[in-house]
């Protein structure tokens, strides 16, 4: 560990200790009127959990250095979940107890400026700890949310059924069923293949004509996908399975010993696409035929406003101009507004955002932090005769769960308008 990294980690631990101490003060205040036995039990459990998590953090930083920790995404993300499970409630307690302390300080200052007569109890000021008690109650919300997200939320796939109407669609393709999946991030699942197998079973249950995967098969390394090759080889589609690369698939976010090693990793990932039965489209298009009618399927490498810009849309389009209806697979939805609009491409399929893996539904509308970052972050968007659909993702990264933003399998049905 470098001196700078060690210094930052120590500062992080000091901050955690300060938050722990103040949060415990809030818990103690909220339970002031309860029995001594209950408070002792809470104190013991509180510090066992807090010190235990801190010990795990220190052990991880000391023992898992370099590529070892970077490759073990499942362990690292599980540690993130454990940390958030107990840290977020503490933050809530700190906020409410801080307001409680400020209120108490204000009342104390007011009593000094305008002293009144004693109330007969021997105390000039009776502390109101309502806010600390409220904070303890509210803190259960993020605890329950994180717990649900990592146990149930990441397992319950949403089958999003989206009809697409277009006057350009040949009559022969009316009713074509397309399944889109995106952002599998297979390295995040560890050895648990049950979620992936369930997703594949749901895909096959839809009897799709096409299955389209719009990028981010792995987090960084091709070997993350190897254990799932046979599962995805089970996916069936009457007219074929096609895929593209996402920003994570290029392994640009880790340090390699040499350019050749990095290149070999990408070559291996391309082979895995093939072994799964997907035809990987690299700035190219294929013509799909049904009877005498034809439509185009285009696939570009990653192109994003704030991410890698490897894709060459003009190369993918070249030769497809005469096709009456075209579908484009492009991982990053910012590509649509930057380059795709105005090209006449009828339907663009993207992913990338994951819907931030977090959403809250109010009055029938889902709100997510993703909308603060992306103009087009989830669902269907239309401008003129061009459509963009942003898939919410199959897997997860960072936080190993989903809260109010379930993993998605999108089922499109094309209609002649």
C-alpha positions in Angstrom: 0.0 0.0 0.0 1.4 3.4 -1.0 1.9 6.1 1.7 -0.9 8.2 0.2 -3.3 5.3 0.2 -2.4 4.4 3.8 -2.9 8.0 4.9 -6.3 8.1 3.2 -7.3 4.8 4.7 -6.4 6.0 8.2 -8.4 9.2 7.8 -11.3 7.1 6.6 -11.1 4.9 9.7 -10.9 8.0 12.0 -14.0 9.3 10.3 -15.8 6.0 10.8 -14.9 6.0 14.5 -16.2 9.6 15.0 -19.5 8.6 13.2 -19.7 5.5 15.3 -19.2 7.4 18.6 -21.8 10.1 17.7 -24.3 7.6 16.4 -24.0 5.5 19.5 -24.6 8.7 21.6 -27.8 9.1 19.5 -28.9 5.5 20.2 -28.2 5.9 23.9 -30.2 9.1 24.0 -33.1 7.5 22.2 -33.1 4.6 24.7 -32.6 6.8 27.8 -36.0 5.9 29.2 -35.7 2.2 28.6 -34.3 -0.4 31.0 -30.7 -0.7 31.9 -30.6 -4.3 30.7 -31.9 -3.3 27.2 -29.3 -0.5 26.9 -26.5 -2.9 27.9 -27.6 -5.4 25.3 -27.8 -2.7 22.6 -24.4 -1.3 23.6 -22.7 -4.8 23.3 -24.4 -5.6 20.0 -23.6 -2.1 18.6 -19.9 -2.3 19.3 -19.5 -5.9 18.3 -20.9 -5.1 14.9 -19.0 -1.8 14.5 -15.7 -3.2 15.6 -16.2 -6.4 13.6 -16.8 -4.5 10.3 -13.8 -2.2 11.0 -11.7 -5.3 11.6 -12.8 -6.8 8.3 -12.0 -3.6 6.4 -8.5 -3.5 7.9 -7.9 -7.1 7.1 -9.1 -6.6 3.6 -6.8 -3.6 3.0 -3.8 -5.4 4.5 -4.1 -8.9 3.1 -5.8 -8.4 -0.3 -3.6 -6.2 -2.4 -3.2 -5.7 -6.1 -4.9 -7.9 -8.6 -6.2 -10.4 -6.0 -8.7 -8.0 -4.6 -9.6 -6.5 -8.0 -10.5 -9.9 -9.4 -12.6 -11.0 -6.4 -15.5 -8.7 -7.2 -18.1 -10.8 -5.4 -16.2 -10.6 -2.1 -15.5 -6.8 -2.4 -19.2 -6.1 -3.4 -20.4 -8.2 -0.5 -18.2 -6.2 1.8 -19.7 -3.0 0.3 -23.2 -4.4 1.1 -22.3 -5.2 4.7 -20.8 -1.8 5.2 -23.8 0.0 3.8 -26.2 -2.2 5.7 -24.9 -0.7 9.0 -23.4 2.6 7.9 -26.4 4.2 6.3 -28.6 3.7 9.4 -25.8 5.3 11.4 -25.8 8.3 9.1 -29.6 8.7 9.6 -29.1 8.5 13.4 -26.3 11.1 13.3 -28.5 13.5 11.3 -31.5 13.2 13.6 -29.4 13.3 16.8 -27.5 16.3 15.5 -30.8 18.1 15.0 -31.8 17.0 18.5 -28.5 18.4 19.9 -29.0 21.7 18.0 -32.5 22.0 19.4 -31.2 21.3 22.9 -28.4 23.9 22.4 -30.9 26.5 21.1 -33.2 26.0 24.1 -30.3 26.1 26.5 -29.1 29.4 24.9 -32.6 30.8 25.0 -32.9 29.9 28.7 -29.7 31.8 29.4 -30.8 34.9 27.6 -34.3 34.9 29.1 -34.0 32.9 32.3 -37.4 31.8 33.8 -38.4 30.5 37.2 -37.5 26.9 38.1 -40.3 24.5 37.3 -40.1 22.8 40.7 -38.4 19.7 39.4 -34.9 20.9 40.1 -34.1 21.2 36.4 -34.2 24.4 34.4 -34.4 22.5 31.1 -35.9 19.2 30.4 -34.3 17.5 27.3 -36.7 16.6 24.5 -35.1 13.6 22.8 -38.0 13.0 20.3 -35.7 13.6 17.3 -33.2 11.0 18.5 -36.0 8.5 18.9 -37.4 9.3 15.5 -34.0 8.9 14.0 -33.7 5.4 15.4 -37.0 4.5 13.8 -36.2 6.1 10.4 -32.8 4.3 10.4 -34.6 1.0 9.9 -35.6 2.2 6.4 -32.1 2.1 4.8 -31.3 -1.1 6.8 -34.4 -2.9 5.4 -33.8 -1.5 1.9 -30.2 -2.7 1.7 -31.1 -6.1 3.2 -33.9 -6.5 0.7 -31.8 -5.4 -2.2 -29.0 -8.0 -1.6 -31.3 -10.8 -0.8 -34.5 -10.5 -2.9 -34.1 -7.4 -5.1 -31.3 -8.7 -7.3 -33.1 -11.9 -7.9 -36.6 -10.8 -9.0 -36.4 -10.1 -12.7 -38.9 -7.7 -14.2 -40.2 -8.8 -17.7 -40.7 -5.4 -19.4 -43.0 -5.8 -22.4 -42.6 -3.0 -24.9 -44.5 -2.8 -28.2 -42.7 -0.8 -31.0 -44.9 0.6 -33.8 -43.3 1.8 -37.0 -44.5 2.5 -40.5 -41.1 1.4 -41.9 -41.4 -2.2 -40.6 -42.1 -4.7 -43.4 -45.3 -6.5 -43.0 -43.4 -9.8 -42.8 -41.8 -8.8 -39.6 -45.0 -7.7 -37.9 -45.1 -9.5 -34.5 -41.4 -10.1 -34.4 -40.4 -10.8 -30.8 -37.0 -9.5 -29.5 -35.5 -10.1 -26.1 -32.9 -7.6 -24.9 -30.6 -8.1 -22.0 -27.8 -5.8 -20.9 -25.1 -5.3 -18.3 -24.7 -8.8 -17.0 -21.5 -8.1 -15.1 -21.0 -11.8 -14.5 -18.0 -11.3 -12.2 -20.4 -9.8 -9.6 -22.2 -13.1 -9.1 -19.3 -15.1 -7.7 -20.1 -18.8 -7.6 -23.9 -18.3 -7.4 -25.2 -19.3 -10.8 -28.9 -19.5 -9.7 -29.8 -15.9 -10.5 -28.2 -16.3 -14.0 -29.9 -19.6 -14.6 -33.3 -18.2 -13.6 -32.8 -15.2 -16.0 -32.0 -17.6 -18.9 -35.0 -19.7 -18.1 -37.2 -16.6 -18.2 -35.7 -15.6 -21.6 -36.4 -19.0 -23.1 -40.0 -18.9 -21.8 -40.6 -15.9 -24.0 -39.8 -17.9 -27.2 -38.0 -15.0 -28.8 -37.1 -14.6 -32.5 -34.0 -12.6 -31.6 -32.0 -12.2 -28.4 -29.8 -9.1 -28.3 -27.2 -8.4 -25.6 -26.1 -4.8 -25.4 -22.8 -5.0 -23.5 -20.9 -5.3 -20.2 -20.7 -9.0 -20.0 -17.9 -8.7 -17.3 -16.6 -6.2 -14.8 -13.0 -6.3 -16.0 -11.7 -9.8 -16.8 -12.8 -12.3 -19.4 -12.5 -15.3 -17.1 -15.4 -13.8 -15.0 -17.7 -15.1 -17.7 -16.2 -18.6 -18.2 -18.3 -20.3 -15.5 -21.5 -19.1 -17.1 -20.7 -20.0 -20.7 -22.8 -23.2 -20.7 -25.8 -21.4 -19.1 -25.9 -18.7 -21.7 -25.4 -21.3 -24.4 -28.9 -22.5 -23.4 -30.5 -19.3 -24.7 -32.6 -20.1 -27.7 -33.7 -17.6 -30.5 -35.2 -18.6 -33.8 -33.3 -15.9 -35.8 -30.1 -15.8 -33.8 -28.4 -14.2 -30.8 -26.3 -11.1 -31.2 -24.1 -9.0 -28.9 -21.9 -5.9 -28.6 -19.3 -4.7 -26.1 -19.8 -2.3 -23.2 -17.4 0.0 -21.5 -16.3 -2.6 -18.9 -15.6 -5.3 -21.5 -12.4 -3.5 -22.7 -10.9 -3.9 -19.2 -9.7 -0.3 -19.3 -10.3 0.1 -15.5 -7.5 -2.2 -14.3 -3.7 -2.1 -14.8 -2.2 -4.7 -17.1 1.4 -5.9 -17.2 1.5 -5.3 -21.0 -0.7 -4.2 -23.9 -0.4 -7.8 -25.2 -2.0 -9.2 -21.9 -4.9 -6.7 -22.2 -5.4 -7.6 -25.8 -5.4 -11.3 -25.0 -8.1 -10.7 -22.4 -10.4 -9.0 -25.0 -9.7 -11.8 -27.5 -10.7 -14.3 -24.9 -13.9 -12.4 -24.1 -14.8 -12.4 -27.8 -14.3 -16.2 -27.9 -16.6 -16.6 -24.9 -19.3 -14.6 -26.8 -19.0 -17.1 -29.6 -19.1 -20.1 -27.2 -22.3 -18.7 -25.7 -23.7 -18.6 -29.2 -23.7 -14.8 -29.7 -22.5 -13.2 -32.8 -20.5 -10.2 -31.7 -21.0 -7.1 -33.9 -18.1 -4.8 -34.0 -19.1 -1.7 -35.9 -21.0 -3.7 -38.5 -24.4 -4.8 -39.5 -26.2 -8.0 -40.6 -29.3 -8.4 -42.7 -32.2 -10.3 -41.2 -34.5 -12.0 -43.7 -38.0 -13.2 -43.5 -39.6 -14.5 -46.7 -38.6 -11.8 -49.2 -38.4 -9.0 -46.7 -35.3 -7.7 -45.0 -34.4 -5.5 -42.0 -31.0 -4.4 -40.6 -29.4 -5.1 -37.3 -26.4 -2.9 -36.5 -23.9 -3.2 -33.6 -21.3 -0.7 -32.5 -18.5 -0.8 -30.0 -18.9 1.4 -26.9 -19.4 5.1 -27.6 -20.3 7.4 -24.7 -20.2 11.1 -23.9 -18.2 10.5 -20.8 -16.8 7.0 -21.5 -14.8 5.3 -24.2 -15.5 6.3 -27.8 -14.4 3.3 -29.7 -17.5 2.9 -31.8 -17.7 3.9 -35.5 -21.3 4.4 -36.3 -20.7 5.4 -39.9 -18.9 2.1 -40.5 -21.8 0.1 -39.0 -24.4 2.0 -41.1 -22.5 1.7 -44.4 -24.4 -0.6 -46.7 -27.6 -0.7 -44.6 -29.1 2.5 -46.0 -31.5 0.7 -48.3 -33.0 -1.4 -45.6 -36.5 -0.2 -44.6 -36.1 -0.8 -40.8 -33.0 -0.8 -38.8 -32.2 -1.7 -35.2 -29.0 -0.4 -33.6 -27.3 -1.9 -30.5 -25.2 0.7 -28.7 -24.3 0.3 -25.1 -24.3 3.9 -23.9 -27.6 5.8 -24.3 -25.7 9.1 -24.7 -24.7 7.9 -28.1 -28.3 8.2 -29.3 -28.5 12.0 -28.8 -24.9 12.7 -29.9 -24.8 10.7 -33.1 -27.8 8.4 -33.8 -30.6 11.0 -34.1 -30.9 12.1 -37.7 -29.5 8.9 -39.1 -32.9 7.3 -39.7 -32.2 4.3 -37.5 -35.6 3.2 -36.2 -34.8 1.6 -32.9 -31.7 1.9 -30.7 -31.2 -0.5 -27.8 -28.9 0.6 -24.9 -28.1 -0.2 -21.3 -25.2 1.1 -19.2 -27.1 3.1 -16.5 -28.5 0.2 -14.5 -31.2 2.7 -13.4 -28.6 3.3 -10.7 -29.9 0.0 -9.2 -32.1 2.2 -7.0 -35.5 3.7 -7.6 -38.5 5.1 -5.6 -42.0 5.0 -7.1 -44.3 7.9 -6.2 -47.7 8.5 -7.8 -46.9 5.9 -10.5 -43.6 7.6 -11.4 -40.2 6.0 -10.7 -37.4 8.3 -9.6 -33.8 7.4 -9.5 -30.4 9.0 -9.0 -29.6 7.9 -12.6 -31.8 10.8 -13.9 -29.4 13.3 -12.4 -26.6 11.9 -14.6 -28.4 10.8 -17.8 -31.1 12.4 -19.8 -32.2 9.0 -21.1 -31.7 6.6 -18.2 -34.4 3.9 -18.4 -37.3 2.9 -20.6 -38.6 4.0 -24.0 -37.9 7.4 -25.5 -39.1 8.7 -28.9 -38.1 11.6 -31.1 -39.8 11.8 -34.4 -39.8 8.3 -35.9 -36.7 7.2 -34.0 -36.9 5.2 -30.7 -34.4 4.6 -27.9 -34.9 2.0 -25.2 -32.6 1.9 -22.2 -32.6 -1.5 -20.4 -32.1 -1.4 -16.6 -29.6 -4.3 -16.7 -29.4 -8.0 -15.9 -26.8 -7.9 -13.1 -25.2 -5.4 -10.8 -21.9 -3.8 -9.9 -20.6 -2.0 -6.8 -23.6 -2.5 -4.6 -24.5 -6.2 -5.0 -28.3 -5.6 -5.0 -31.2 -3.7 -6.4 -33.7 -1.6 -4.5 -36.8 -0.5 -6.4 -35.0 -1.1 -9.7 -35.2 -4.8 -10.4 -33.0 -6.5 -13.0 -34.7 -6.4 -16.4 -35.4 -8.7 -19.3 -37.1 -6.6 -22.1 -39.4 -8.2 -24.6 -40.1 -6.1 -27.7 -42.9 -6.9 -30.1 -42.6 -5.1 -33.5 -45.7 -3.8 -35.1 -46.4 -2.5 -38.6 -47.9 0.9 -37.7 
